[in-house]
Amino acid sequence: MANVQIYFEQFHENIRADYEMNQTLREKKDIVLTLVRRRLKEAKCPAFDELLQGSYAMGMGTLPVGKIEFDIDVGLRFWFRDT
């Protein structure tokens, strides 16, 4: 039986888009979250913590094909108290 592990590893390295390695992805996420934080503050709404989710959180992100954009999942955990 043929050993194809080396080919899989090469393929994975070519398509992998690790969030920590992708500065553009981090910058775009930060722009969006900064805007959301500012708008919520202006509206006197609760603040939030961000939670990186999905394939990037699991270290399994892949490069987009052609001109398709990256997909990054970010959850928001809001700070509020039930009164």
One Martini backbone bead per residue (centre of mass of N, CA, C, O) as a GRO file, in nm:
protein
   83
    1MET     BB    1   0.098   0.036   0.021
    2ALA     BB    2   0.071   0.362  -0.007
    3ASN     BB    3   0.235   0.658   0.102
    4VAL     BB    4   0.041   0.975   0.152
    5GLN     BB    5   0.124   1.170   0.383
    6ILE     BB    6   0.318   1.370   0.240
    7TYR     BB    7   0.096   1.485   0.051
    8PHE     BB    8  -0.093   1.590   0.265
    9GLU     BB    9   0.107   1.784   0.404
   10GLN     BB   10   0.158   1.961   0.154
   11PHE     BB   11  -0.134   2.041   0.104
   12HIS     BB   12  -0.189   2.171   0.380
   13GLU     BB   13   0.033   2.388   0.361
   14ASN     BB   14  -0.096   2.530   0.102
   15ILE     BB   15  -0.402   2.588   0.244
   16ARG     BB   16  -0.315   2.716   0.493
   17ALA     BB   17  -0.472   2.964   0.742
   18ASP     BB   18  -0.341   3.096   0.992
   19TYR     BB   19  -0.434   3.338   1.200
   20GLU     BB   20  -0.147   3.413   1.318
   21MET     BB   21  -0.026   3.445   1.008
   22ASN     BB   22  -0.272   3.659   0.936
   23GLN     BB   23  -0.274   3.994   0.927
   24THR     BB   24  -0.518   4.077   0.757
   25LEU     BB   25  -0.731   3.927   0.917
   26ARG     BB   26  -0.682   4.070   1.188
   27GLU     BB   27  -0.733   4.361   1.090
   28LYS     BB   28  -1.027   4.328   0.995
   29LYS     BB   29  -1.142   4.234   1.262
   30ASP     BB   30  -1.057   4.488   1.426
   31ILE     BB   31  -1.222   4.693   1.268
   32VAL     BB   32  -1.501   4.577   1.329
   33LEU     BB   33  -1.482   4.569   1.643
   34THR     BB   34  -1.431   4.871   1.681
   35LEU     BB   35  -1.696   4.968   1.560
   36VAL     BB   36  -1.887   4.815   1.749
   37ARG     BB   37  -1.785   4.934   2.013
   38ARG     BB   38  -1.844   5.230   1.949
   39ARG     BB   39  -2.149   5.206   1.891
   40LEU     BB   40  -2.228   5.086   2.166
   41LYS     BB   41  -2.123   5.318   2.338
   42GLU     BB   42  -2.297   5.545   2.209
   43ALA     BB   43  -2.568   5.364   2.293
   44LYS     BB   44  -2.528   5.244   2.581
   45CYS     BB   45  -2.413   4.961   2.560
   46PRO     BB   46  -2.282   4.678   2.607
   47ALA     BB   47  -2.012   4.515   2.634
   48PHE     BB   48  -1.737   4.296   2.504
   49ASP     BB   49  -1.622   3.981   2.419
   50GLU     BB   50  -1.409   3.794   2.227
   51LEU     BB   51  -1.460   3.488   2.016
   52LEU     BB   52  -1.284   3.262   1.870
   53GLN     BB   53  -1.396   3.062   1.595
   54GLY     BB   54  -1.374   2.777   1.439
   55SER     BB   55  -1.121   2.705   1.225
   56TYR     BB   56  -0.917   2.907   1.357
   57ALA     BB   57  -0.942   2.805   1.652
   58MET     BB   58  -0.852   2.503   1.540
   59GLY     BB   59  -0.625   2.532   1.310
   60MET     BB   60  -0.812   2.500   1.004
   61GLY     BB   61  -0.759   2.704   0.807
   62THR     BB   62  -0.826   2.832   0.473
   63LEU     BB   63  -0.771   2.925   0.174
   64PRO     BB   64  -0.898   3.092  -0.066
   65VAL     BB   65  -1.065   3.074  -0.368
   66GLY     BB   66  -0.954   3.303  -0.535
   67LYS     BB   67  -1.184   3.581  -0.462
   68ILE     BB   68  -1.257   3.467  -0.209
   69GLU     BB   69  -1.329   3.519   0.105
   70PHE     BB   70  -1.280   3.518   0.415
   71ASP     BB   71  -1.362   3.316   0.706
   72ILE     BB   72  -1.469   3.448   1.026
   73ASP     BB   73  -1.532   3.353   1.361
   74VAL     BB   74  -1.711   3.573   1.591
   75GLY     BB   75  -1.777   3.608   1.917
   76LEU     BB   76  -2.011   3.761   2.156
   77ARG     BB   77  -1.969   3.873   2.498
   78PHE     BB   78  -2.182   4.017   2.707
   79TRP     BB   79  -2.212   4.286   2.950
   80PHE     BB   80  -2.457   4.185   3.186
   81ARG     BB   81  -2.736   4.235   3.406
   82ASP     BB   82  -2.981   4.092   3.587
   83THR     BB   83  -3.254   4.294   3.738
   0.00000   0.00000   0.00000
